[in-house]
Amino acid sequence: MSRFVVTGASGLLGLNLSLLISTNDEVLGIANTSPLKGLPFEIQIMDLVNHNFEEEVLEIYKPDAVIHCAAIANLEECEKNPELAYLTNSVVPGEIAYQCSKRDVKFVYISTDAVFDGKSGNYSEQDRTNPLSVYAKTKRTGEENVQNQNAEAIIARVNFFGWSLSGTRSLAEFFFNNLISKNPINGFIDVHFCPLYVTHLSEILLEMIHADLSGTYHVVSSDQMTKYEFGCAIADQFGLDHSLIHPISVTRSNLKAERSLNLTLSSKKLSNDLNRSIPTTRDGIKQFFDDYQNGYAQKIRNYSFEN
């Protein structure tokens, strides 16, 4: 049985990943402030910027691997608080990567597809990055810090969706919540991406660790679509009215942080190195629906003290 530490354990990826790990292995979840209840794994509240991760986690828990999901991922929040975003998204990952390297602990850094400017698309791991927003710039610096401190680390550039603690953390939930309430909403017709269902992402991350991979990988779906098409696919899967989704250009939105338009990434390197096919977004939407039907979305929400 292996021992894992997952930071950002109350977030969308961190929670789903920790739940998956706990079915077969030991996991310690690290969360910043969000209290959780009834979890099948241990959780520790810690401010990673101001606490000593090595002394308080690595020395005591002695994990085999650390998966670093913790980040300030809200683009608008990063624009308002660039210094905190830099500390959280850039400095902390490098420090933990170094601490893991000293102790021969596998380290996985969760990065983002937004390290690219979105001017071309179908990016490979060798393509030049050019982040646009504060969030994307701090994540790219985080990648550099991790690479410099830990040559054996995995850097996973991701884009994902799924069921979250609050029910409001993913784009899929945004579409589902509004469509089921029959609220008219917008869907961007000029933003292309490759979102992977969070359970599929979690499974692949564990496969990457067990295969002892290292370096940068694009851990995204094997197909692509626009955010408008994604919303319509959610509607169709759940039998909801996709005419409620109004197709618009992102240039007509009131978002402050600059968005990359074409964040389609190639997952060929990942597929080759794991010797497996990578699920499509539509595969993920089907699983998103099946999990809802099986009560998984409510199960996730029940871990919150607010419910």
N, C-alpha and C positions, 0 to 999 in steps of 0.2 A: 504494500500500500504506500502510495506517494503522499507527500505533504505539500500543499500549495498555499501561497498567500495571494489574495486578490485584493488590490486596492480599488477604491471607488465601488465598494461592494453594494451600495444602495442604488447605484446607477443602473441604467438599462442593461448594459452589457455585464457589468460587475455582478449584479444580482442573478441574472440568468446563468451566467458562467459558473458562479459559486454553487448554485443549485444543481447544475449538471455534474460538477466535480464531486459534490457531496454524496452522489449515488454510489460511488466506487472508492473514493479516496478522502483523505482528511483535507479540510480547507479552513483557513482563517481569513475572514473578511475584514478589511479595514475600511471604515466609513468616516467621513468628516463630521457631519452633524446629524444626519437623518437617523432617528431611532427606528429600530425594527424589532418585531416580536415573533416568537414562534418559529424561528429559523431552524433548519436541520444542520446548521453549522455554527461555529463560534464566530462572534463579531466583536471588533474592538474599535472604539471611537478614537480617532487620532487626527490631528492637524499635521499633515505631512510637511508643511512649510516650517513649522516651529517645533517639531518633535524629532527625536533621534531614532530613525527607523532601524538602524543597525543594532543599537542597544535594546530597544524596546520590542523589536519584532524578530530580526534575524538571529540574535544571540539566544533568545528565549524559545522561539518556535522551531528554529532549525529546519526551514522548508527545503524541498528539492527544487522548487521553482517559484518565482514571483511573477505574476501577470499584472502589469501596471495599467489599470483602466482609469485611474483617477485623473481628472482634468477639469478645467473650466471650459466647457464645450459650447456654452451659449455665445454666439458670435457678437451679439449686441453688448453683452456683459463685458466681454473682452475689450471691446472698443472703449467702454467707459472706465475700465480698470486695467490698463495695459501693464502696469508694474506687477500687480497680483497675478495676472495671466502669465507673465514671464516667469515669475517665481514658481508657479504651480506647473505650468506646461513645459518649461524649458529647464530650469535649474534642478528641481526635485528629481525628474527622471534620470538625469545624469548622475546625481549623487547616489541614488538607489542602484543604478546600473554598476557603478564603481564598487559599492558595498557588496553586491552580489558576485561580482567578478573576484573579489578577494576571497570569498567563501566558496567559490565554485558552485554557485546557485544559478540555475538557468533563469534568465531575465527576458521578459517579453514586454516591449513597449507598444502600446496601442496608439498609432498615429492616425492620420486622416488623408483622404483623397484630396483634400483642399490644399495640399502643398503645391499643387499645379495651378496654373493660371486659367486653364480651361479654354485656351485658344485653339487647340487642335483636337485633343481627345485620343482615346485608345492608347494611353500612356503605358510604357513599360517601366520597369524598375530602373532602367539606365537613362531614362529621359530626364532632362534638366528640370528642376523644380523652380517655381516662381510664385510663392504664396502672395495673396493679395490682402487679406484681412489680418488684423492683429492676432486673432485666433490661429489662423493658418501659419503666420510667421513664427509664433511661439512654438507651435508643434514641430515646424521644420527645424528650429533651433534645438528643440528637444531631441529630434532624431540625431542631429550632429553631436550633441553632448553624449548620447547613449553610444553612438558609434566610437567616439573617442575614448570612452571609459570602459567599454566592454565589447571586445571583438566577437564574442560568441553569442551576443544578444540577438533576439529576433525583433525586427521592427516591422510591425504589421500595419499597413495603410488600409483603412477600413471605411465602409459606409454601411450602416445596418439599420434594421427596424425590428420592432417586436413589442411585446407587452411589458409595461413598466409598473413600478410601484405606485405612481400617481395616476397612471392611465393616460398621461399627457406628454410623455417624453419622446415619442417617435412620430415621424411623419405619417406612418400607417395609422397610429392612434388618432392623430389629428383628423385625417380623412374619415375614419370610422366614426368617431364621436360626433362629428358634424353631420355626416350623412344619415346616421341613425336618428339624429334629432331633426333631420330635414332642413338643415341650415345651408343656404347658398354659400359657396366658398370658391376661392380662386385656385387654379392649378397652373404652374408655369409650363409653357409650351417650349421654352428655349433653354431650359436647364436639364441637361442629360446626365444620368448617373447610373451606377450599378449596385444598388443596395442588396445586401445579403441578410437573410433572416437571422436573428440573433442566436437561435439555437444551432443553426448550421455553422455560423461563425464560431461559436463556442466549441463545437465538435472539432472543427478544423484546427483551431488554436491548440487544442490538446494533442491532436495528431502531429502537429508541427513540433511540439515539445518532445513527444515520444520518439519522433524521427530524428531528434537532435539537429534540426535545421538551425541556421544562423544567417544573419544578413537581412536585407529588406525584401518584403513580399507584399504584393497586392492581394489582399484577402477580401475580395469582393465577388459579386455574382458573375456568372459567365456570360450574361447578356446585358442589355442596356435598355433604358426607356427614359422618357421625359417625366418630370414630376406630375404633369397633367395625366399622362398615360398611366402612371403608377396609381394615382387616385381613382381613375376609371377602373383599373384592374381590381382595386380593393372593393369598389362599389359592385362590380359584376360578381365577384367571388361571394359577397355577402347578400346578393340579391337586392341591393339598394339602388337608388336612382342616381346614375352618374350624370344626368343632365343638371344636377345641382352644382356640378363643378364647372366654373366659368374659366375657359382657357384664356390666359393673359401672358404678356411678356414680363419677365422679372424687372425690366427697366421701368415698368409702371408701378412697381411696389414702393412702399415707403421705408424699406429696410436701410439701415445706416451702413452696416458692414458690406463691403464689396464682395459679391459672389462670383465664383468662376462658373461659366456657362456650360462647358463640356468636360465633366469629370468622369468620363468613361475610362476605365483602367483595364489593362490586359491582365488576366489571371493565369496566363499560360505557364509562367515559371512555377507558380504554386502547383498547378495541375501536374506538371511534369515531375517535380521533386517529390510529390506525395503519391504519384502514380494513380491518380483518381480524377474523376470528373468533378467539376465544381457546380453546385446547384445554381439554377437560374433564379431570377427575382420572382418569377411566376411560381416556381417550386416553393419558394418561401412564403408567398402570399397564400398558397394552398395550405401550408402548415400553420400559418398565422390564423387562418380560418378554423382549421381542425382543432388547434389548441383552444380557441375561444369556445368551440362547441363542447370540448371536453372539460371546460371549467378552469383552464390554466390561467386565464386573464384574471379571474376573481381570486384564484389561489395566490397570485403575485400580490394583488392589492391587499389581501388579508394580512400580509406581513407588516403593513404599516400601522403604527399606533393611531393614526388618524382615522382608521376604519374600524 
